[in-house]
Amino acid sequence: MTAETSQTLDRGLRVLKLLADTDHGLTVTELSHRLGVNRTVIYRLLATLEQHALIRRDLGGRARVGLGVLRLGRQVHPLVREAALPALRSLAEEVGATAHLTLVDGQEALAVAVVEPSWTDYHVAYRTGFRHPLDRGAAGRAILAGRQRELEPAGAEPAGGMSVSRNGYGDSAVPTEELLTDGGFVLTHGELEAGASGAAAPLLGVSGIEGSVGVVMLSESVPERIGHRVVAAAREVSDALR
């Protein structure tokens, strides 16, 4: 038996999804055509969503996603953190390094979960809430590389010599080995903290979430075996979030 649903709520959510998928907003007429309902219904939906700051209308009358969506989005972090913690704990204990889950927040990478190993004499202190540019550090670079990977057609081989540049776009001037290795992880050294090396792998196939799982340690480099372990942890987290 099919559960009863609210047609009005369904339409409102569809409006939000349509607006989230465009950078330039949509007019009442465009929304009316895409939803297959008359303009009066769209006006009512937008008025209600606007009262809750979930949409806003610019000077030209185009509707766009509102700042209220950001407040709702922040509440997702605890849920994502909870889902990722088992994999992060296992990773930190196994490799003896600080493990972290990092998500995109605007133009920055934001650490939303951090787990330190319990048995090491020393390790890198890495705090939840730490922010850094997406194009610096293994976590941010892995996210950019994952973004590029997700844009590639299904079954396509990664373009040789083509990778995500420091500004997030393809750029043959940036060697591929600076981003994802053949093993699917990113390695960096000293980009965020002197003497510290990092390895990170992107979360792939998780709708609505851009992020990475990584480790940071005090060393000249991260051993390749740890890079592969990071990829496995990123896969675990991705599976938990689907």
HELIX and SHEET records of a PDB file:
HELIX    1   1 GLN A    7  ALA A   20  1                                  14    
HELIX    2   2 VAL A   28  LEU A   35  1                                   8    
HELIX    3   3 ARG A   39  GLN A   51  1                                  13    
HELIX    4   4 GLY A   68  ARG A   74  1                                   7    
HELIX    5   5 VAL A   76  VAL A   95  1                                  20    
HELIX    6   6 GLY A  137  LEU A  151  1                                  15    
HELIX    7   7 THR A  176  GLU A  178  5                                   3    
HELIX    8   8 GLU A  224  LEU A  241  1                                  18    
SHEET    1   A 2 ILE A  55  ARG A  57  0                                        
SHEET    2   A 2 ALA A  63  VAL A  65 -1                                        
SHEET    1   B 6 ARG A 131  PRO A 133  0                                        
SHEET    2   B 6 GLU A 108  VAL A 115 -1                                        
SHEET    3   B 6 THR A  98  ASP A 105 -1                                        
SHEET    4   B 6 GLY A 211  LEU A 218 -1                                        
SHEET    5   B 6 ALA A 196  PRO A 202 -1                                        
SHEET    6   B 6 VAL A 186  HIS A 189 -1                                        
END                                                                             
